[in-house]
């Protein structure tokens, strides 16, 4: 089950193990997040779809606009109030 606490834990883990100050690429961040999610899935059972969802959520929290990112990415949405 994906919880806010799990997302926060993974963000902290990736942030601690990555030098985010030196212009690290999105691909490297995604790779680090993927590694952390795979490691966590040994403790918490996650389906493949849940792993993909969790990777997106953590990435959006760290590099995107968090919960707004899916709305921003949706071309049908033209305005967010």
C-alpha distances in whole Angstrom, upper triangle without the diagonal:
4,6,10,11,9,11,14,14,14,16,18,18,19,22,23,24,25,29,28,31,33,32,29,29,25,25,25,23,20,21,21,17,17,18,16,13,14,15,12,11,13,12,8,8,7,10,12,11,8,10,13,11,10,13,15,13,14,18,18,18,20,23,22,22,19,18,21,21,20,23,25,24,25,29,29,29,32,31,28,30
4,7,8,6,7,11,11,11,13,16,16,17,19,21,22,23,26,24,28,30,29,26,25,22,23,23,20,18,19,18,15,15,16,14,11,14,15,11,11,14,13,10,10,9,11,13,11,8,9,11,9,7,11,12,10,11,14,14,14,16,19,18,19,15,14,18,18,17,20,22,21,22,26,27,26,29,28,25,27
4,5,5,6,9,10,11,12,14,15,17,18,20,21,23,25,24,27,30,29,27,26,23,24,24,20,19,21,19,16,17,18,15,13,16,17,13,14,17,15,12,13,12,15,16,15,11,13,14,12,9,13,13,10,11,15,15,13,16,19,18,18,14,13,17,18,18,20,22,22,23,27,28,26,29,28,25,26
4,5,5,6,8,10,10,12,14,15,16,18,20,21,23,22,25,27,26,25,25,22,23,23,19,19,21,19,15,17,19,16,14,18,18,15,16,19,17,14,16,15,18,19,17,14,14,16,13,10,13,13,10,10,13,13,11,13,16,16,15,12,11,15,16,17,19,21,21,23,26,27,25,27,26,23,24
4,5,5,6,9,10,10,12,14,15,16,18,20,22,21,24,27,27,25,25,23,24,23,20,19,21,18,15,17,18,14,14,17,16,13,15,17,15,13,16,15,18,20,19,15,15,17,15,12,14,15,12,11,15,15,12,14,18,18,18,14,15,18,19,20,22,24,24,26,30,31,29,31,30,26,27
4,5,5,6,9,10,10,12,14,15,17,18,21,20,24,26,26,23,23,21,21,21,17,16,18,16,12,14,15,11,10,13,13,9,11,14,12,10,13,12,15,16,16,12,12,14,12,9,11,13,10,9,13,14,12,14,17,18,18,14,15,19,19,19,22,24,24,25,29,30,29,31,30,27,28
4,5,5,6,9,10,11,12,14,16,16,19,18,21,23,22,20,20,18,19,18,15,14,16,14,10,12,14,11,10,13,14,11,13,16,15,13,15,13,16,16,15,12,11,13,11,7,9,10,7,6,10,10,8,10,13,14,14,11,12,15,15,16,19,20,20,22,26,27,26,28,27,24,25
4,5,5,6,9,10,10,12,14,15,18,16,19,22,22,20,21,18,20,19,15,15,17,15,12,15,15,12,12,16,15,13,15,18,16,15,18,17,19,20,19,16,15,16,14,11,12,13,10,8,11,12,9,10,13,15,15,12,13,17,17,18,21,22,22,24,28,29,27,29,28,25,26
4,5,5,6,9,10,11,12,14,17,16,20,22,22,20,21,19,20,19,15,16,16,14,11,14,14,10,10,14,12,10,13,15,13,13,16,16,19,19,19,16,15,17,15,12,13,15,12,9,13,14,12,12,16,17,18,15,17,20,20,21,24,25,25,27,31,32,31,33,31,28,30
4,5,5,6,8,10,11,12,15,15,18,20,20,18,18,16,17,15,12,12,13,10,7,10,10,7,7,11,10,9,11,14,13,13,15,14,17,17,17,14,12,14,13,9,9,12,10,7,10,12,10,10,13,15,17,14,16,19,18,20,23,23,23,25,29,31,29,31,30,28,29
4,5,5,6,9,10,10,13,12,15,17,17,15,16,14,15,14,10,11,13,10,8,11,12,9,10,14,14,12,15,18,17,16,19,17,20,19,19,16,14,15,14,11,10,12,10,6,8,10,8,7,10,13,14,12,14,17,16,18,21,21,21,24,27,29,28,29,28,25,27
4,6,5,6,9,10,12,12,15,17,18,16,18,17,18,16,13,14,15,12,10,14,14,10,12,15,14,13,16,18,17,17,20,20,22,22,22,19,17,18,18,14,14,15,13,10,12,14,11,10,13,16,17,15,17,20,20,22,24,24,25,28,31,33,31,32,31,28,30
4,5,5,6,9,12,12,16,18,18,16,17,16,17,14,12,13,13,9,9,12,11,8,10,13,11,11,14,16,15,16,18,18,21,21,21,19,16,18,18,14,13,16,14,11,13,15,13,11,15,17,19,17,20,22,21,23,26,26,26,29,32,34,33,35,34,31,32
4,5,5,6,9,9,13,15,15,12,14,13,13,11,8,10,10,6,6,10,9,7,10,12,12,12,15,17,17,17,20,19,21,20,21,18,15,16,16,13,11,14,13,9,10,13,12,9,12,15,17,16,19,21,20,22,25,24,24,27,30,32,31,32,32,29,31
4,6,5,7,7,10,13,13,12,14,13,15,12,9,12,13,9,9,13,13,11,13,16,15,15,19,20,20,20,23,22,24,23,24,21,19,19,19,16,14,16,15,11,11,14,11,9,11,15,17,15,19,21,20,22,25,24,24,28,30,33,31,32,31,29,30
4,6,8,9,12,14,15,14,16,16,17,14,12,15,15,11,12,15,14,12,15,17,15,16,19,20,20,21,24,23,26,25,26,23,21,22,22,18,17,19,18,14,15,17,15,12,15,18,20,19,22,24,23,26,29,28,28,31,34,37,35,36,35,32,34
4,7,9,12,13,15,12,15,15,15,12,10,13,12,8,10,13,11,10,14,15,14,15,18,19,19,21,23,23,25,24,25,23,20,21,21,18,16,19,18,15,15,18,16,13,16,19,22,20,24,26,24,26,29,29,28,32,34,37,36,37,36,34,36
4,6,9,10,11,9,11,12,13,9,8,11,11,8,10,13,12,12,15,17,16,17,20,21,22,23,25,24,26,25,25,23,20,21,21,18,16,18,18,14,13,16,15,12,13,17,20,19,23,24,22,25,28,26,26,30,32,35,34,35,34,32,34
4,6,6,9,7,11,13,14,11,10,14,14,11,13,16,16,15,18,20,20,21,24,25,26,27,29,27,29,28,28,27,24,23,24,21,19,20,20,16,15,18,17,13,14,17,20,20,24,25,23,26,29,27,27,31,33,36,34,35,34,32,34
4,6,7,6,9,10,13,10,9,12,13,11,13,16,16,16,18,21,20,21,24,26,26,27,29,27,29,27,27,25,23,22,22,20,17,18,18,14,13,15,14,10,10,14,17,17,21,22,20,23,25,23,24,27,29,32,31,31,31,29,30
4,6,7,11,13,15,13,12,16,17,15,17,20,20,19,22,24,24,25,28,30,30,30,32,31,32,31,31,29,26,26,26,23,21,21,21,18,16,17,16,13,12,16,18,19,23,23,22,25,27,25,25,29,31,34,32,32,31,30,31
4,6,9,12,14,12,12,16,16,15,17,20,20,20,23,25,25,26,29,31,31,32,34,32,33,31,31,30,27,26,27,25,22,22,23,20,17,19,19,15,14,17,20,21,25,25,23,27,29,26,26,30,31,35,33,33,33,31,33
4,6,9,12,10,11,14,15,15,16,19,20,20,22,24,25,26,28,30,31,31,33,31,32,30,29,29,26,24,25,23,20,20,21,18,15,17,17,13,12,15,18,19,23,23,21,24,26,23,23,27,28,31,30,30,30,29,31
4,7,8,7,7,11,11,11,13,15,16,17,19,21,22,23,25,27,28,28,30,28,29,26,26,26,23,21,22,21,17,17,19,16,13,15,16,12,11,14,18,19,22,22,20,23,25,23,22,26,27,31,30,30,30,29,31
4,5,5,6,9,10,11,13,14,16,17,19,20,21,23,24,27,28,28,29,26,27,24,24,24,21,19,20,19,16,15,17,15,12,14,15,12,10,13,17,18,21,21,18,20,23,20,19,23,24,28,27,28,28,27,30
4,5,5,6,9,10,10,12,14,15,16,18,20,21,22,25,26,26,26,24,24,21,21,21,18,16,17,16,12,12,14,12,9,11,13,10,8,10,14,15,18,18,15,17,20,17,16,20,22,25,24,25,26,25,27
4,5,5,6,9,10,10,12,14,15,16,18,20,21,23,25,25,25,22,23,20,20,20,17,15,16,16,12,12,15,13,10,13,15,13,11,13,17,17,20,21,17,19,22,20,18,21,23,26,26,27,28,27,30
4,5,5,6,9,10,11,12,14,15,17,18,20,22,24,24,25,22,23,21,21,21,17,16,18,16,13,14,16,13,11,14,15,12,12,15,18,18,21,22,19,21,24,22,21,24,26,30,29,30,31,30,32
4,5,5,6,9,10,11,12,14,15,16,18,21,22,22,23,21,22,19,19,19,15,14,15,14,10,11,13,10,8,11,12,9,9,12,15,15,18,19,16,18,22,20,19,23,25,28,27,28,29,27,29
4,5,5,6,9,10,10,12,14,15,16,19,20,20,20,18,18,16,16,15,12,11,12,11,7,9,11,9,7,10,12,10,10,12,15,15,17,18,15,17,20,19,17,21,23,26,26,27,28,26,29
4,5,5,6,9,10,11,12,14,15,17,19,19,20,18,18,16,17,16,13,12,14,13,9,12,14,12,10,14,15,13,13,16,19,18,21,22,19,20,24,23,21,24,26,29,29,31,32,30,33
4,5,5,6,9,10,11,12,14,16,18,18,19,18,19,17,18,17,13,13,15,13,10,12,14,11,10,14,14,12,13,16,19,18,20,22,20,21,25,24,22,26,28,31,30,32,32,30,33
4,5,5,6,9,10,10,12,15,16,16,17,15,16,15,15,14,10,10,12,9,6,9,10,7,7,11,11,10,11,14,16,15,17,19,17,18,22,21,20,23,26,29,28,30,30,28,30
4,5,5,6,9,10,10,13,15,15,15,13,14,12,13,12,8,9,11,9,6,10,11,10,10,13,14,13,14,16,19,17,19,21,19,19,23,23,21,24,26,29,29,31,31,30,32
4,6,5,6,9,10,11,13,14,15,14,15,14,16,14,11,12,14,12,10,13,14,12,12,16,16,15,17,19,22,20,22,24,22,23,26,26,25,27,30,33,32,35,35,33,35
4,5,5,6,9,10,11,12,14,13,15,14,16,14,10,12,13,10,9,13,13,10,12,15,15,14,16,18,21,18,20,23,21,22,26,26,25,27,30,33,32,34,34,32,34
4,5,5,6,9,10,10,11,9,11,11,12,10,7,9,10,7,7,11,11,9,11,14,14,14,16,18,20,17,19,22,20,20,24,24,23,25,29,31,30,32,33,30,33
4,5,5,7,9,10,10,9,11,10,12,11,8,10,13,10,10,13,15,13,14,18,18,18,20,21,24,21,22,25,23,23,27,27,26,28,31,33,33,35,36,34,36
4,5,6,8,9,11,11,13,13,16,14,11,14,15,13,12,16,16,14,16,19,19,18,21,23,25,22,24,27,25,26,29,30,28,31,34,36,35,38,38,36,38
4,5,5,6,8,9,12,13,15,12,10,13,14,11,11,15,15,13,16,18,18,18,20,22,24,21,22,25,24,24,28,28,27,29,33,35,34,36,36,34,36
4,5,5,5,6,9,10,12,10,8,12,13,11,12,15,15,14,17,19,19,20,22,23,25,22,23,26,24,24,28,29,27,29,32,34,34,37,37,34,36
4,6,7,9,11,13,15,13,12,15,17,14,15,19,19,18,20,23,23,23,25,27,28,25,26,30,28,28,31,33,31,33,36,38,37,40,40,38,40
4,6,9,13,15,17,14,13,17,17,15,16,20,19,18,21,23,22,23,26,27,28,25,26,29,28,28,31,33,32,33,37,38,38,40,40,37,39
4,6,10,12,14,11,11,14,15,12,14,17,17,16,19,21,20,22,24,25,26,23,23,26,26,25,29,30,29,31,34,35,35,38,37,35,36
4,7,10,12,9,10,13,14,12,15,18,17,17,20,22,22,23,26,26,27,24,24,27,26,25,28,30,29,30,33,34,34,37,37,35,37
4,7,8,6,6,10,10,9,12,14,14,15,17,19,19,21,23,23,24,21,21,24,23,22,25,27,25,26,30,31,31,34,34,32,34
4,5,5,6,9,10,10,12,14,15,16,18,20,21,22,24,24,25,22,22,24,23,21,25,26,24,25,28,29,30,33,34,32,34
4,5,5,6,9,10,11,13,14,15,17,18,20,21,22,22,24,21,21,24,21,20,23,25,22,23,26,28,28,31,32,31,34
4,5,5,6,9,10,11,12,14,15,17,18,20,21,20,22,19,18,21,19,17,20,22,19,20,23,24,25,28,29,28,30
4,5,5,6,8,10,10,12,14,15,16,18,20,19,20,17,17,19,18,16,20,22,20,21,24,25,25,28,29,27,29
4,5,5,6,9,10,10,12,14,15,16,18,18,20,17,17,20,18,17,21,22,20,21,25,26,26,29,30,28,30
4,5,5,6,9,10,11,12,14,15,16,16,18,16,16,18,15,14,18,19,17,18,21,23,23,26,27,25,28
4,5,5,6,9,10,11,12,14,15,14,16,13,13,15,13,12,15,17,15,16,20,21,21,24,24,23,25
4,5,5,6,8,10,10,12,14,14,15,12,12,15,14,13,17,18,17,19,22,24,23,26,26,24,26
4,6,5,6,9,10,11,12,12,14,12,13,16,13,13,17,18,16,18,22,24,23,26,26,24,27
4,6,5,6,8,10,10,10,11,10,11,12,10,10,13,14,12,15,18,20,19,22,22,20,23
4,5,5,6,9,10,9,10,7,8,11,9,10,13,14,13,15,19,21,19,22,22,19,21
4,5,5,6,8,9,11,8,10,13,11,13,16,16,16,18,22,24,22,24,24,22,24
4,5,5,6,7,9,8,11,12,10,12,15,14,14,17,20,22,21,23,23,21,23
4,5,5,4,6,5,7,9,6,9,12,11,11,14,17,19,18,19,19,17,19
4,6,6,6,4,7,10,9,11,14,14,14,17,20,22,20,22,21,18,20
4,6,8,7,11,13,11,14,16,15,16,19,22,24,23,24,23,20,22
4,7,8,11,12,10,13,15,13,14,17,20,22,21,21,21,19,21
4,6,9,8,6,10,11,10,10,14,16,19,17,18,17,15,18
4,6,5,5,9,10,8,10,13,16,18,15,16,15,12,14
4,5,6,8,10,10,12,14,17,19,16,18,17,14,16
4,6,7,8,10,11,13,16,17,14,16,15,12,14
4,6,5,6,9,10,13,14,11,13,11,9,11
4,5,5,6,9,12,13,11,13,13,11,14
4,5,5,6,10,11,10,12,13,11,15
4,5,5,8,9,7,9,9,8,11
4,6,8,9,7,8,9,8,12
4,6,9,8,10,12,12,15
4,5,6,8,10,11,15
4,5,7,10,12,16
4,6,9,11,15
4,6,8,11
4,7,10
4,6
4
